[in-house]
Amino acid sequence: MENNVNTVKLNEPVIKAQKNKSRKLWSKLKKNKTAMVGLGILIVYAIILLLGPWLAPYDPYEIDLANKLQSPSMDHLMGTDDKGRDILSRILSGAYLTMGVGIFAVVFGGSVGIILGLVAGYYGGIIDSIISRIIDVMLAFPGILLALAIVSALGTSLINVTLAVGFFSVPMFARIVRGSTMEVKKLEYIDAVRTLGANDLIIIVRHILPNILSPIIIQASMRLATAILSAAGLSFLGLGAQPPSPEWGAMLSTGRDFLFNAPHIALFPGLMISMLVLGLNLLGDGLRDALDPRMKG
C-alpha cells in the first residue's frame, strides 16, 4: 500500500509536467503560421471525413450516361466522370476510404513498432539484438516495394492495403521508440520507481511511454501523410480499392484515361490528396519544431 502511495506521489509532478508541456505546445503552435495553416486544412478534412456522405449532393454510385464527362458547372461543381457520376459526391463519400486506410495503417504500424521499440530499448541484450536485426531487414526494402509484395501475395483489397502500408511503417516507429526508451530508462526517476517495487510492465507503460510521446507524435503525423499517399498509390495501380469504389486513388486512376478531353476527372481527386498530404506535412513540421528541444530559441 505504501509503495502505491509513493508511486502516486512520484506521478504527481509528472502529470503536472505533462499539462505544462501541452500548454507550451499549443502556445508554440499558435505562433507557427504554417502549422496553423496545416491544422486548418486538417480541420476541413476532418469535417469532410465525418459529414462527407451527408454533404454529397448526389448518389456517388448513380450512373447517368446522358451526363457523362461534363465539365464543372452549377449542377455538378466538379463535373462528372465517364459514367456520369458526380465527382464532388464521390470525393465526399470516398473520404473515409482514403483517410481511413491511412489512419488505420499508422495505428497498426505504430502500435506494433512502439511495442517492439519499448521491449528492445528497455530489456536490451539478446532481445534488442534480435528485434534490431528484424527492423534492419525490413528497412532494407523500399516501403512501397514491400507494400506491393504484400498486397500481391494477400490479394487486392483495402484491408490488405492497410496491413501492407502499416507493415512498412513498423520499423520507423520501432527505431525511434527504441532510442528514446534507452535514454529515458537511465533517468533517476525510473530507478526510484523500480526501487519502490514497480514491475517492468508498470515502468514501461506508466513511466517510460508518457515520457517518449513527443517523438511518437511527430513520427505519426509524418507517417500519416506517407501512408495516405502510399495507399492512394496502390489503389491507383489497381491493387487497392476496386471500381466502383469512390476511393481517391482509384478515381485518379480512372481519370488518367481522360486527361486530354476531361482532365477534371483526375484533377480534383489529385488535388484532394495533395492538399491533405500538404496539411499533414505542415502540421508535422510545426509539431517537430515545437516538441524538439533542439529547436528551442
C-alpha contacts under 8 A as a table, 3 or more apart, distances in Angstrom:
res1	aa1	res2	aa2	distance
1	M	4	N	5.19
1	M	5	V	6.43
2	E	5	V	5.11
2	E	6	N	6.20
3	N	6	N	5.09
3	N	7	T	6.06
3	N	196	L	5.77
3	N	197	G	7.04
4	N	7	T	5.01
4	N	8	V	6.18
5	V	8	V	5.11
5	V	9	K	6.27
6	N	9	K	5.01
6	N	10	L	6.18
6	N	196	L	7.71
7	T	10	L	4.98
7	T	11	N	6.16
7	T	193	V	6.77
7	T	196	L	7.56
8	V	11	N	4.94
8	V	12	E	6.36
9	K	12	E	5.30
9	K	13	P	7.66
10	L	13	P	6.48
10	L	14	V	7.20
10	L	193	V	7.94
11	N	14	V	5.05
11	N	15	I	6.12
12	E	15	I	5.20
12	E	16	K	6.30
13	P	16	K	5.04
13	P	17	A	5.98
14	V	17	A	4.99
14	V	18	Q	6.19
15	I	18	Q	5.10
15	I	19	K	6.38
16	K	19	K	5.14
16	K	20	N	6.25
17	A	20	N	5.07
17	A	21	K	6.09
18	Q	21	K	4.98
18	Q	22	S	6.24
19	K	22	S	5.11
19	K	23	R	6.42
20	N	23	R	5.17
20	N	24	K	6.16
21	K	24	K	5.07
21	K	25	L	5.92
22	S	25	L	5.03
22	S	26	W	6.29
23	R	26	W	5.32
23	R	27	S	6.15
24	K	27	S	4.96
24	K	28	K	6.13
25	L	28	K	5.21
25	L	29	L	6.12
25	L	287	L	7.93
25	L	290	A	5.94
25	L	291	L	6.94
26	W	29	L	5.00
26	W	30	K	6.10
27	S	30	K	5.33
27	S	31	K	6.70
28	K	31	K	5.29
28	K	32	N	6.57
28	K	290	A	5.85
29	L	32	N	5.07
29	L	33	K	7.86
29	L	35	A	6.32
29	L	36	M	6.90
29	L	286	G	6.38
29	L	287	L	7.17
29	L	290	A	6.64
30	K	33	K	7.04
30	K	35	A	7.78
30	K	36	M	6.50
32	N	35	A	5.36
32	N	36	M	6.37
32	N	286	G	6.59
33	K	36	M	5.06
33	K	37	V	6.24
34	T	37	V	5.00
34	T	38	G	6.23
34	T	282	L	5.95
34	T	283	L	7.35
34	T	286	G	7.17
35	A	38	G	5.00
35	A	39	L	6.10
35	A	282	L	5.27
35	A	283	L	4.48
35	A	284	G	7.59
35	A	285	D	7.05
35	A	286	G	4.78
35	A	287	L	7.64
36	M	39	L	4.90
36	M	40	G	6.04
36	M	283	L	7.17
37	V	40	G	5.05
37	V	41	I	6.27
37	V	279	G	7.22
37	V	282	L	7.35
37	V	283	L	7.80
38	G	41	I	5.13
38	G	42	L	6.26
38	G	278	L	7.14
38	G	279	G	3.98
38	G	280	L	6.27
38	G	281	N	7.38
38	G	282	L	4.90
38	G	283	L	4.86
39	L	42	L	5.08
39	L	43	I	6.17
39	L	279	G	6.66
39	L	280	L	7.87
39	L	282	L	7.94
39	L	283	L	5.94
40	G	43	I	5.11
40	G	44	V	6.48
40	G	279	G	7.88
41	I	44	V	5.28
41	I	45	Y	6.41
41	I	275	M	7.55
41	I	276	L	7.17
41	I	279	G	5.46
42	L	45	Y	4.92
42	L	46	A	5.97
42	L	276	L	6.98
42	L	279	G	5.98
42	L	280	L	7.13
43	I	46	A	4.93
43	I	47	I	6.33
44	V	47	I	5.21
44	V	48	I	6.37
45	Y	48	I	4.89
45	Y	49	L	6.00
45	Y	276	L	7.32
46	A	49	L	4.93
46	A	50	L	6.20
47	I	50	L	5.21
47	I	51	L	5.77
47	I	52	G	7.30
48	I	51	L	5.28
48	I	52	G	4.54
48	I	92	L	6.30
48	I	95	A	6.81
49	L	52	G	5.60
49	L	92	L	7.66
49	L	95	A	5.51
49	L	96	Y	5.39
49	L	99	M	7.63
50	L	96	Y	7.89
51	L	54	W	5.49
51	L	55	L	6.13
52	G	55	L	5.10
52	G	56	A	6.22
52	G	92	L	4.42
52	G	93	S	5.26
52	G	94	G	7.90
52	G	95	A	6.94
53	P	56	A	5.44
53	P	89	S	7.72
53	P	92	L	6.07
53	P	93	S	4.56
55	L	89	S	7.84
55	L	92	L	7.09
56	A	59	D	7.29
56	A	60	P	7.70
56	A	88	L	6.98
56	A	89	S	4.39
56	A	90	R	7.59
56	A	92	L	5.94
56	A	93	S	6.70
57	P	88	L	7.94
57	P	89	S	6.00
58	Y	62	E	7.79
58	Y	86	D	6.55
58	Y	89	S	5.71
59	D	62	E	5.34
59	D	85	R	7.88
59	D	86	D	7.72
59	D	89	S	6.74
59	D	90	R	7.96
60	P	85	R	6.22
60	P	86	D	6.32
60	P	87	I	7.60
60	P	89	S	5.19
60	P	90	R	4.64
60	P	93	S	6.87
60	P	246	P	7.34
61	Y	85	R	6.55
61	Y	90	R	7.64
61	Y	244	P	7.09
62	E	84	G	7.84
62	E	85	R	5.88
63	I	83	K	5.47
63	I	84	G	5.48
63	I	85	R	5.47
64	D	67	N	5.71
64	D	68	K	6.57
64	D	83	K	6.17
64	D	84	G	4.39
64	D	85	R	6.30
65	L	68	K	5.07
65	L	82	D	7.66
65	L	83	K	5.46
65	L	84	G	5.00
66	A	84	G	6.92
67	N	70	Q	6.12
67	N	80	T	7.16
67	N	84	G	5.00
68	K	80	T	5.73
68	K	81	D	5.73
68	K	82	D	5.09
68	K	83	K	5.41
68	K	84	G	3.63
68	K	85	R	7.17
69	L	79	G	7.06
69	L	80	T	5.21
69	L	81	D	5.00
69	L	82	D	5.24
69	L	83	K	7.63
69	L	84	G	6.44
69	L	262	A	6.18
70	Q	79	G	5.15
70	Q	80	T	5.11
70	Q	81	D	7.25
70	Q	84	G	7.63
70	Q	262	A	7.80
71	S	76	H	7.93
71	S	78	M	7.18
71	S	79	G	4.59
71	S	80	T	6.83
71	S	262	A	7.15
71	S	264	H	7.07
72	P	76	H	5.69
72	P	77	L	4.92
72	P	78	M	4.57
72	P	79	G	3.92
72	P	80	T	7.58
72	P	264	H	7.70
73	S	76	H	5.09
73	S	77	L	5.10
73	S	78	M	7.12
73	S	79	G	6.44
74	M	77	L	5.54
76	H	79	G	4.83
76	H	80	T	6.80
76	H	86	D	6.29
76	H	87	I	7.69
76	H	88	L	7.37
77	L	88	L	6.74
78	M	86	D	7.34
78	M	87	I	5.66
78	M	88	L	5.46
78	M	264	H	7.06
78	M	268	F	7.19
79	G	86	D	6.28
79	G	87	I	5.96
79	G	88	L	7.56
79	G	264	H	6.97
79	G	265	I	7.52
80	T	83	K	7.56
80	T	84	G	5.12
80	T	85	R	5.22
80	T	86	D	4.64
80	T	87	I	5.31
80	T	265	I	7.17
81	D	84	G	5.21
81	D	85	R	5.55
81	D	86	D	6.82
81	D	87	I	6.45
81	D	255	G	7.79
81	D	265	I	5.78
82	D	85	R	7.50
85	R	90	R	7.66
86	D	89	S	5.45
86	D	90	R	6.39
87	I	90	R	5.03
87	I	91	I	6.10
87	I	265	I	7.18
88	L	91	I	5.12
88	L	92	L	6.16
89	S	92	L	5.19
89	S	93	S	5.99
90	R	93	S	5.10
90	R	94	G	5.75
90	R	246	P	5.19
90	R	247	E	7.98
91	I	94	G	5.15
91	I	95	A	6.09
91	I	246	P	6.56
91	I	247	E	7.51
91	I	248	W	6.72
91	I	269	P	6.84
92	L	95	A	5.54
93	S	96	Y	7.10
93	S	246	P	6.89
94	G	97	L	5.29
94	G	98	T	6.71
94	G	245	S	7.48
94	G	246	P	4.72
94	G	247	E	4.95
94	G	248	W	6.72
95	A	98	T	5.46
95	A	99	M	6.00
95	A	100	G	7.77
95	A	247	E	7.08
95	A	248	W	7.47
96	Y	99	M	5.32
96	Y	100	G	5.06
96	Y	101	V	7.97
97	L	100	G	5.11
97	L	101	V	6.06
97	L	246	P	7.93
97	L	247	E	5.72
98	T	101	V	5.59
98	T	102	G	6.69
98	T	228	I	6.58
98	T	231	A	7.32
98	T	232	A	6.74
98	T	247	E	5.77
98	T	248	W	6.26
98	T	249	G	7.61
99	M	102	G	5.20
99	M	103	I	6.11
99	M	228	I	6.37
100	G	103	I	5.11
100	G	104	F	6.03
101	V	104	F	5.39
101	V	105	A	5.91
101	V	158	L	7.13
101	V	159	I	7.91
101	V	161	V	7.61
101	V	162	T	5.40
101	V	227	A	7.89
101	V	228	I	6.94
101	V	231	A	6.87
102	G	105	A	5.12
102	G	106	V	6.22
102	G	162	T	7.10
102	G	165	V	7.89
102	G	224	L	5.89
102	G	225	A	7.66
102	G	227	A	4.89
102	G	228	I	4.45
102	G	231	A	6.79
103	I	106	V	5.31
103	I	107	V	6.18
103	I	224	L	6.46
103	I	227	A	7.83
103	I	228	I	7.83
104	F	107	V	4.94
104	F	108	F	5.97
104	F	162	T	6.70
104	F	166	G	7.68
105	A	108	F	5.15
105	A	109	G	5.94
105	A	162	T	4.94
105	A	163	L	6.31
105	A	164	A	7.92
105	A	165	V	5.80
105	A	166	G	4.06
105	A	167	F	7.79
105	A	169	S	7.92
105	A	227	A	6.81
106	V	109	G	5.07
106	V	110	G	5.46
106	V	165	V	7.94
106	V	166	G	5.63
106	V	169	S	6.85
106	V	220	A	6.75
106	V	223	R	6.74
106	V	224	L	6.05
106	V	227	A	6.95
107	V	110	G	5.12
107	V	111	S	5.87
107	V	166	G	7.61
108	F	111	S	5.30
108	F	112	V	6.37
108	F	163	L	7.59
108	F	166	G	5.64
108	F	167	F	7.76
109	G	112	V	5.39
109	G	113	G	5.92
109	G	165	V	7.91
109	G	166	G	4.26
109	G	167	F	5.57
109	G	168	F	7.30
109	G	169	S	5.06
109	G	170	V	4.54
109	G	173	F	7.65
110	G	113	G	5.02
110	G	114	I	5.79
110	G	166	G	7.71
110	G	169	S	6.89
110	G	170	V	6.03
110	G	173	F	5.84
110	G	220	A	7.31
111	S	114	I	5.25
111	S	115	I	6.27
112	V	115	I	5.29
112	V	116	L	6.23
112	V	170	V	6.19
112	V	174	A	7.87
113	G	116	L	5.16
113	G	117	G	5.95
113	G	169	S	7.68
113	G	170	V	4.44
113	G	171	P	6.09
113	G	172	M	7.28
113	G	173	F	4.82
113	G	174	A	4.16
113	G	175	R	7.92
113	G	177	V	7.77
114	I	117	G	5.06
114	I	118	L	5.98
114	I	173	F	5.92
114	I	174	A	5.48
114	I	177	V	5.96
115	I	118	L	5.22
115	I	119	V	6.18
115	I	174	A	7.54
116	L	119	V	5.28
116	L	120	A	6.03
116	L	131	I	6.98
116	L	174	A	5.78
116	L	178	R	7.77
117	G	120	A	5.18
117	G	121	G	5.85
117	G	173	F	7.28
117	G	174	A	4.20
117	G	175	R	6.21
117	G	176	I	7.33
117	G	177	V	4.82
117	G	178	R	4.07
117	G	179	G	7.82
117	G	181	T	7.56
118	L	121	G	5.26
118	L	122	Y	5.83
118	L	174	A	7.78
118	L	177	V	6.18
118	L	178	R	5.70
118	L	181	T	6.15
118	L	204	I	7.26
118	L	209	L	8.00
119	V	122	Y	5.35
119	V	123	Y	5.93
119	V	124	G	7.78
119	V	127	I	7.75
119	V	128	D	7.52
119	V	178	R	7.79
120	A	123	Y	5.70
120	A	124	G	5.40
120	A	127	I	5.99
120	A	128	D	4.16
120	A	129	S	7.80
120	A	131	I	6.40
120	A	132	S	7.57
120	A	178	R	6.07
121	G	124	G	5.58
121	G	128	D	6.61
121	G	177	V	7.55
121	G	178	R	4.40
121	G	179	G	6.52
121	G	180	S	7.78
121	G	181	T	5.19
121	G	182	M	4.93
122	Y	178	R	7.78
122	Y	181	T	6.23
122	Y	182	M	6.25
122	Y	185	K	6.79
122	Y	204	I	7.78
123	Y	127	I	6.83
123	Y	128	D	6.88
124	G	127	I	5.90
124	G	128	D	4.50
124	G	129	S	7.41
125	G	128	D	5.37
125	G	129	S	6.36
126	I	129	S	4.97
126	I	130	I	6.18
127	I	130	I	5.30
127	I	131	I	6.24
128	D	131	I	5.30
128	D	132	S	5.87
129	S	132	S	5.13
129	S	133	R	6.13
130	I	133	R	5.29
130	I	134	I	6.37
131	I	134	I	5.13
131	I	135	I	6.23
132	S	135	I	5.05
132	S	136	D	6.12
133	R	136	D	4.97
133	R	137	V	6.25
134	I	137	V	5.19
134	I	138	M	6.38
135	I	138	M	5.10
135	I	139	L	6.15
135	I	171	P	5.26
135	I	174	A	7.60
135	I	175	R	7.77
136	D	139	L	5.06
136	D	140	A	6.21
136	D	171	P	7.86
137	V	140	A	5.13
137	V	141	F	7.37
138	M	141	F	5.94
138	M	168	F	7.24
138	M	171	P	6.74
139	L	142	P	7.06
139	L	143	G	7.78
139	L	171	P	6.68
141	F	145	L	6.85
141	F	146	L	6.16
142	P	145	L	5.29
142	P	146	L	6.19
143	G	146	L	5.15
143	G	147	A	6.21
143	G	165	V	7.90
143	G	168	F	5.48
143	G	169	S	7.97
144	I	147	A	4.96
144	I	148	L	6.06
144	I	165	V	7.86
144	I	230	S	6.78
145	L	148	L	5.01
145	L	149	A	6.26
146	L	149	A	5.16
146	L	150	I	6.28
146	L	164	A	7.54
146	L	168	F	6.89
147	A	150	I	5.11
147	A	151	V	6.11
147	A	161	V	7.43
147	A	164	A	4.70
147	A	165	V	5.82
147	A	167	F	7.68
147	A	168	F	6.92
148	L	151	V	5.27
148	L	152	S	5.97
148	L	164	A	7.69
148	L	234	L	7.48
149	A	152	S	5.12
149	A	153	A	6.17
150	I	153	A	5.14
150	I	154	L	6.08
150	I	160	N	7.76
150	I	164	A	5.74
151	V	154	L	5.11
151	V	155	G	5.41
151	V	156	T	6.08
151	V	157	S	7.98
151	V	160	N	5.86
151	V	161	V	6.14
151	V	164	A	6.38
151	V	239	L	6.86
152	S	155	G	5.42
152	S	156	T	7.00
152	S	239	L	7.62
154	L	160	N	6.51
155	G	160	N	6.92
155	G	239	L	7.75
156	T	160	N	6.69
156	T	161	V	7.46
156	T	238	G	7.75
156	T	239	L	4.80
156	T	240	G	5.42
156	T	241	A	7.53
157	S	160	N	5.33
157	S	161	V	6.26
157	S	239	L	6.89
157	S	240	G	4.99
157	S	241	A	5.88
157	S	242	Q	7.53
158	L	161	V	4.90
158	L	162	T	6.07
158	L	240	G	5.17
158	L	241	A	5.56
159	I	162	T	5.07
159	I	163	L	6.32
160	N	163	L	5.06
160	N	164	A	6.02
160	N	240	G	7.80
161	V	164	A	5.01
161	V	165	V	6.03
161	V	231	A	6.40
161	V	234	L	7.39
161	V	239	L	7.67
161	V	240	G	5.92
162	T	165	V	5.33
162	T	166	G	5.92
162	T	231	A	7.32
163	L	166	G	5.06
163	L	167	F	5.89
164	A	167	F	5.08
164	A	168	F	6.68
165	V	168	F	5.62
165	V	169	S	6.57
165	V	227	A	6.06
165	V	230	S	6.95
165	V	231	A	6.79
166	G	169	S	5.08
166	G	170	V	6.64
166	G	227	A	7.56
167	F	170	V	5.47
168	F	171	P	6.71
168	F	172	M	7.97
169	S	172	M	5.64
169	S	173	F	6.81
169	S	223	R	7.16
170	V	173	F	5.55
170	V	174	A	6.12
171	P	174	A	4.89
171	P	175	R	6.05
172	M	175	R	5.61
172	M	176	I	6.56
172	M	219	Q	7.92
173	F	176	I	5.37
173	F	177	V	6.03
173	F	216	I	7.08
173	F	219	Q	7.04
174	A	177	V	5.27
174	A	178	R	5.90
175	R	178	R	5.17
175	R	179	G	6.30
176	I	179	G	5.42
176	I	180	S	6.26
176	I	215	P	7.09
176	I	216	I	7.52
177	V	180	S	5.12
177	V	181	T	5.89
177	V	212	I	7.22
177	V	215	P	7.75
177	V	216	I	7.18
178	R	181	T	5.16
178	R	182	M	6.23
179	G	182	M	5.26
179	G	183	E	6.57
180	S	183	E	5.23
180	S	184	V	6.27
180	S	212	I	6.16
181	T	184	V	5.15
181	T	185	K	5.97
181	T	208	I	6.69
181	T	209	L	7.88
181	T	212	I	7.13
182	M	185	K	5.58
182	M	186	K	6.93
183	E	186	K	5.78
183	E	187	L	7.46
184	V	187	L	5.55
184	V	190	I	7.74
184	V	208	I	6.41
184	V	211	N	7.33
184	V	212	I	7.82
185	K	190	I	5.96
185	K	191	D	7.89
185	K	208	I	6.91
186	K	190	I	7.04
186	K	191	D	7.59
187	L	190	I	5.57
187	L	191	D	6.81
188	E	191	D	5.01
188	E	192	A	6.19
189	Y	192	A	5.12
189	Y	193	V	6.40
190	I	193	V	5.15
190	I	194	R	6.20
190	I	203	I	7.24
190	I	207	H	7.20
190	I	208	I	7.89
191	D	194	R	5.07
191	D	195	T	6.11
192	A	195	T	5.06
192	A	196	L	6.39
193	V	196	L	5.18
193	V	197	G	6.88
193	V	198	A	6.01
193	V	203	I	7.27
194	R	197	G	5.34
194	R	198	A	5.16
194	R	199	N	7.01
194	R	203	I	7.35
195	T	198	A	7.36
198	A	202	I	6.16
198	A	203	I	6.45
199	N	202	I	5.55
199	N	203	I	6.31
200	D	203	I	5.08
200	D	204	I	6.05
201	L	204	I	5.19
201	L	205	V	5.99
202	I	205	V	5.28
202	I	206	R	5.45
202	I	207	H	7.20
203	I	206	R	5.62
203	I	207	H	5.08
203	I	208	I	6.25
204	I	207	H	5.81
204	I	208	I	4.87
204	I	209	L	5.98
205	V	208	I	6.24
205	V	209	L	5.39
205	V	210	P	7.53
206	R	209	L	6.41
206	R	210	P	6.61
207	H	210	P	6.04
207	H	211	N	6.79
208	I	211	N	5.36
208	I	212	I	6.64
209	L	212	I	5.37
209	L	213	L	6.47
210	P	213	L	5.53
211	N	214	S	7.62
212	I	215	P	6.27
212	I	216	I	6.81
213	L	216	I	5.02
213	L	217	I	6.02
214	S	217	I	5.27
214	S	218	I	6.36
214	S	291	L	6.04
214	S	292	D	7.80
215	P	218	I	5.09
215	P	219	Q	6.03
215	P	291	L	7.77
215	P	292	D	7.96
216	I	219	Q	5.13
216	I	220	A	6.00
217	I	220	A	5.09
217	I	221	S	6.25
217	I	287	L	7.99
218	I	221	S	5.36
218	I	222	M	6.40
218	I	284	G	6.01
218	I	287	L	6.13
218	I	288	R	5.78
219	Q	222	M	5.17
219	Q	223	R	5.93
220	A	223	R	5.06
220	A	224	L	5.92
221	S	224	L	5.29
221	S	225	A	6.89
221	S	280	L	6.32
221	S	281	N	7.39
221	S	283	L	7.56
221	S	284	G	5.26
222	M	225	A	5.61
222	M	226	T	6.73
222	M	280	L	6.88
222	M	281	N	6.23
222	M	284	G	5.73
223	R	226	T	4.96
223	R	227	A	5.87
224	L	227	A	4.99
224	L	228	I	6.13
224	L	280	L	7.38
225	A	228	I	5.34
225	A	229	L	6.21
225	A	276	L	7.60
225	A	277	V	4.97
225	A	280	L	5.79
225	A	281	N	6.77
226	T	229	L	5.13
226	T	230	S	5.97
226	T	277	V	7.74
227	A	230	S	5.06
227	A	231	A	5.99
228	I	231	A	5.17
228	I	232	A	6.10
228	I	277	V	7.60
229	L	232	A	5.19
229	L	233	G	6.05
229	L	273	I	7.28
229	L	277	V	7.28
230	S	233	G	4.91
230	S	234	L	6.21
231	A	234	L	5.17
231	A	235	S	6.32
231	A	240	G	7.27
231	A	249	G	7.65
232	A	235	S	5.08
232	A	236	F	6.02
232	A	240	G	7.87
232	A	247	E	7.86
232	A	248	W	6.61
232	A	249	G	4.13
232	A	250	A	7.28
233	G	236	F	4.87
233	G	237	L	6.33
233	G	249	G	6.13
234	L	237	L	5.08
234	L	238	G	6.42
234	L	239	L	5.25
234	L	240	G	5.52
234	L	249	G	7.55
235	S	238	G	4.93
235	S	239	L	5.22
235	S	240	G	3.99
235	S	241	A	5.43
235	S	242	Q	7.54
235	S	247	E	7.81
235	S	249	G	5.10
235	S	250	A	5.12
235	S	253	S	7.72
236	F	239	L	7.46
236	F	240	G	7.61
236	F	249	G	4.76
236	F	250	A	5.01
236	F	251	M	7.72
236	F	252	L	6.43
236	F	253	S	4.73
237	L	240	G	7.71
237	L	253	S	7.20
238	G	241	A	7.19
238	G	242	Q	6.89
238	G	250	A	7.16
238	G	253	S	7.89
239	L	242	Q	7.83
240	G	250	A	7.80
241	A	245	S	6.23
241	A	247	E	6.39
241	A	250	A	6.34
242	Q	245	S	5.76
242	Q	250	A	6.95
243	P	246	P	7.54
243	P	250	A	7.23
245	S	250	A	7.39
246	P	250	A	6.99
246	P	251	M	6.34
247	E	250	A	5.37
247	E	251	M	6.18
248	W	251	M	4.98
248	W	252	L	6.08
248	W	269	P	5.30
248	W	270	G	7.50
248	W	272	M	7.92
248	W	273	I	7.30
249	G	252	L	5.01
249	G	253	S	6.26
249	G	269	P	7.32
249	G	270	G	7.90
250	A	253	S	4.97
250	A	254	T	6.34
251	M	254	T	5.08
251	M	255	G	6.20
251	M	265	I	7.45
251	M	266	A	6.84
251	M	269	P	6.57
252	L	255	G	5.06
252	L	256	R	6.48
252	L	265	I	7.20
252	L	266	A	4.73
252	L	267	L	7.73
252	L	269	P	5.88
252	L	270	G	6.36
253	S	256	R	5.54
253	S	257	D	7.79
253	S	266	A	7.45
254	T	257	D	6.20
254	T	258	F	7.84
254	T	265	I	7.70
254	T	266	A	7.35
255	G	258	F	5.38
255	G	259	L	6.45
255	G	262	A	7.89
255	G	263	P	7.05
255	G	264	H	7.80
255	G	265	I	4.78
255	G	266	A	4.25
255	G	267	L	7.96
256	R	259	L	5.35
256	R	263	P	7.94
256	R	265	I	8.00
256	R	266	A	6.18
258	F	261	N	5.61
258	F	262	A	5.15
258	F	263	P	6.06
258	F	265	I	7.31
258	F	266	A	7.96
259	L	262	A	5.63
259	L	263	P	4.23
259	L	264	H	7.79
259	L	265	I	7.75
259	L	266	A	7.10
260	F	263	P	5.94
262	A	265	I	6.19
263	P	266	A	5.79
263	P	267	L	6.01
264	H	267	L	4.67
264	H	268	F	6.08
265	I	268	F	6.51
265	I	269	P	7.43
266	A	269	P	5.81
266	A	270	G	6.06
267	L	270	G	5.22
267	L	271	L	6.11
268	F	271	L	5.01
268	F	272	M	6.18
269	P	272	M	5.08
269	P	273	I	6.32
270	G	273	I	5.25
270	G	274	S	6.10
271	L	274	S	4.98
271	L	275	M	5.96
272	M	275	M	5.34
272	M	276	L	6.16
273	I	276	L	5.22
273	I	277	V	6.22
274	S	277	V	5.25
274	S	278	L	6.05
275	M	278	L	4.91
275	M	279	G	6.07
276	L	279	G	5.18
276	L	280	L	6.31
277	V	280	L	5.16
277	V	281	N	6.13
278	L	281	N	5.15
278	L	282	L	6.10
279	G	282	L	5.20
279	G	283	L	6.18
280	L	283	L	5.25
280	L	284	G	5.86
281	N	284	G	4.87
281	N	285	D	6.02
282	L	285	D	5.22
282	L	286	G	6.30
283	L	286	G	4.99
283	L	287	L	6.13
284	G	287	L	5.08
284	G	288	R	6.13
285	D	288	R	5.06
285	D	289	D	6.22
286	G	289	D	5.13
286	G	290	A	6.13
287	L	290	A	5.03
287	L	291	L	5.83
288	R	291	L	5.28
288	R	292	D	5.54
289	D	292	D	5.62
289	D	295	M	5.67
289	D	296	K	7.92
290	A	293	P	7.79
290	A	295	M	7.27
290	A	296	K	7.82
292	D	295	M	5.58
292	D	296	K	7.48
293	P	296	K	5.56
